[in-house]
Amino acid sequence: MPTTPALVSALRELGDRPAVVADGRAISGIGLLLGVSPPGGLPQALARRIAEHAALPPSAARAAEQRLRYWAGVLGAPPIRHTVLHPVTDLAVDLALATLLAGGTVHCGDPDQRPEQQLEAVATARATHLSLPSALLWRLSGQPGLAAHDLAALRLVLHVGPEPRQEDVYAAVDALGAVLAHVRAPDSNAEAADRRLRADAANASAAAWKYGIGVTAEQVHDFGAQLDRAVLAALLHTLQQNGVLTDPARGYPEAEVLAAAMVTPAQRPRVVRWLDALARHGLLTRRDGGAQGPVFRGGPGPDAAEVREAWRPAAETWADGLGPAAALDRVRRGALRLPRLITGQEAPRPDASPVRWAASRGFLGAALGALVRGTAEAHQGPGPLRVLELDAEGGEPAVARALATRPRPHTEHHSAPDGGRYDVVIASAGGAAVAGAGGGAVAGAGGLAVEPVQDVPALVRLLAPGGRILLLAPTTEQLDLLITGDAHGLTARPAEQWRAALTTAGCPTVLTLPEDGHPMGLLGQRLFAARVD
């Protein structure tokens, strides 16, 4: 069952009590949930973030709240009356939201007021917590009239800035009588790069929005389930028509299945992957047969008419605006050829992209082009922007268009590594073919195959400091590749593998497009945007 985000629950718990106070006006927890916000930068930023947070799917809400729980832990036990004298930044908003998560009240101060007014506001609010820029803290702690303000309730001061001098810290502790906690200024090179990447990713999503018009999460989910049922039915029927895997009382060793189906040596890896997928999805059971290898047990399966009927609901859902009929027809025709393919009576055809790629290619191509364009426009290096697009000759047209918008001297577009480092590396992986590549899966130039654990580190090593990797990759299992594509390395949870591989290879920030919860993301193809320090 869906769960309520913790921040929403905390605001409900506050009820009619003041949650945010600004310009003498108090807003309750319920008021914030209803979208009420007074004028002013921080209160409005809080209201926007709360509205966004309330709409997040549970998994995304939990991830966002991990950061807030950290700051809530720094703030400590209630009561918390937190005066925020910091300009409107992501950190200021996070500290305010963490206060609300901990059941406290946020007092929005004005960092541009005179110090005497700021001290009076802290005293009037009987603030237990104060957060502000370090430079402002040193100013307040040195005010001649500080002793005239009752700051006895103040317990913790969070100051944000560069590494402080010890004499400034000692003077502030003596003046305020509170514990000081230093927070590194959020404008380091790494954090600035993170902000730029997040902003570029948001712009890229906005640029691709029209490709998601009319596509619903229910439609995508239904099609995926229908397609997978049809694929698995076709695979099982292909094997069972050879008289194996039909008796539920008997186990069939893998070698016996391959022999009965007259599978050629070249096609054995493909059929072994079929058996693994059928067992993983419950159409077969599998046990360890020791020296004879895995043993599979089946039961009565679909006949030819039932297999044909299994494709009908998938075709109807697909035809309702998801993608071109040819993409699904290719898989259906491929399923009919399977008996001749695995016996060598028919030559293999070129590998095709996953069916769902045909539905997501417009969105992902537009997003990829926008990310490349944003990177090119912001490039200020002494040399040209160096872009490596593996298989650029058959690559994404949006990339070429994005690079063509700037004068040629400002960009270098490469299709193979030349021994140097690149500002941007673009690659496709695991069956996510680049749009315009003729439907074929893209491998890296020079034999550089793109698989998570093995090859992501090699891609990351091609990046110059501060460089970005833009990777098109599957994020859900694509069973249709068992019929028409290269299903080598097909896994049930590839999204986690790609993210972990990028992080382990040295990318501190990894974003995915479209974002979690977007219907286009449910198609199982995503664009990973990551950077190195």
HELIX and SHEET records of a PDB file:
HELIX    1   1 ALA A    6  LEU A   14  1                                   9    
HELIX    2   2 GLY A   29  LEU A   33  1                                   5    
HELIX    3   3 GLY A   41  ALA A   54  1                                  14    
HELIX    4   4 PRO A   58  LEU A   75  1                                  18    
HELIX    5   5 ASP A   90  LEU A  101  1                                  12    
HELIX    6   6 PRO A  115  THR A  124  1                                  10    
HELIX    7   7 SER A  134  SER A  141  1                                   8    
HELIX    8   8 LEU A  146  ALA A  148  5                                   3    
HELIX    9   9 GLN A  166  LEU A  176  1                                  11    
HELIX   10  10 ASN A  189  ALA A  207  1                                  19    
HELIX   11  11 TRP A  209  GLY A  212  5                                   4    
HELIX   12  12 ALA A  217  GLN A  240  1                                  24    
HELIX   13  13 GLU A  254  ALA A  260  1                                   7    
HELIX   14  14 PRO A  265  GLN A  267  5                                   3    
HELIX   15  15 ARG A  268  ARG A  280  1                                  13    
HELIX   16  16 GLY A  290  GLN A  292  5                                   3    
HELIX   17  17 ALA A  304  ALA A  319  1                                  16    
HELIX   18  18 ALA A  325  ILE A  342  1                                  18    
HELIX   19  19 VAL A  355  ALA A  378  1                                  24    
HELIX   20  20 ALA A  392  GLY A  394  5                                   3    
HELIX   21  21 PRO A  397  ALA A  404  1                                   8    
HELIX   22  22 ARG A  408  HIS A  410  5                                   3    
HELIX   23  23 ALA A  445  GLY A  447  5                                   3    
HELIX   24  24 PRO A  452  ARG A  461  1                                  10    
HELIX   25  25 LEU A  481  THR A  484  1                                   4    
HELIX   26  26 PRO A  494  THR A  504  1                                  11    
HELIX   27  27 PRO A  519  LEU A  523  5                                   5    
SHEET    1   A 7 ARG A  25  SER A  28  0                                        
SHEET    2   A 7 PRO A  18  ALA A  22 -1                                        
SHEET    3   A 7 THR A 105  CYS A 108  1                                        
SHEET    4   A 7 ARG A  81  VAL A  84  1                                        
SHEET    5   A 7 HIS A 129  PRO A 133  1                                        
SHEET    6   A 7 LEU A 156  GLY A 161  1                                        
SHEET    7   A 7 VAL A 179  ARG A 184  1                                        
SHEET    1   B 3 TYR A 252  PRO A 253  0                                        
SHEET    2   B 3 PRO A 294  ARG A 297 -1                                        
SHEET    3   B 3 THR A 285  ASP A 288 -1                                        
SHEET    1   C 6 THR A 411  HIS A 414  0                                        
SHEET    2   C 6 LEU A 385  GLU A 389  1                                        
SHEET    3   C 6 TYR A 422  SER A 428  1                                        
SHEET    4   C 6 LEU A 463  PRO A 474  1                                        
SHEET    5   C 6 GLN A 525  ARG A 531 -1                                        
SHEET    6   C 6 THR A 509  LEU A 513 -1                                        
END                                                                             
